[in-house]
Amino acid sequence: MDIRDIFAINLKKFRRAAGLSQEELAHRADIDRTYVSLLERRNYSATIDVVAKLAEALGIEPDLLLKLPPKGSK
């Protein structure tokens, strides 16, 4: 599993746990909704600035988006 996979899994997990749609998360992070979708589908890699914006919008520390999830998580 590469870092893009890890980020995508964690982003989707934390977004859903917060009860946010991709659109609402994008609005809170001041990025485009389609970009959130592309990140979750592993089509794009996020810059460190985008990781920070998304973490802030989710109310979590940025490192949580980059940590290897437990086996079996998706």
Protein Blocks (a to p, Z undefined) as FASTA:
>chain_A
ZZklmmmmmmmmmmmmnopafklmmmmnopafklmmmmmnopaccdfklmmmmmmmnopa
fklmmgccdehiZZ
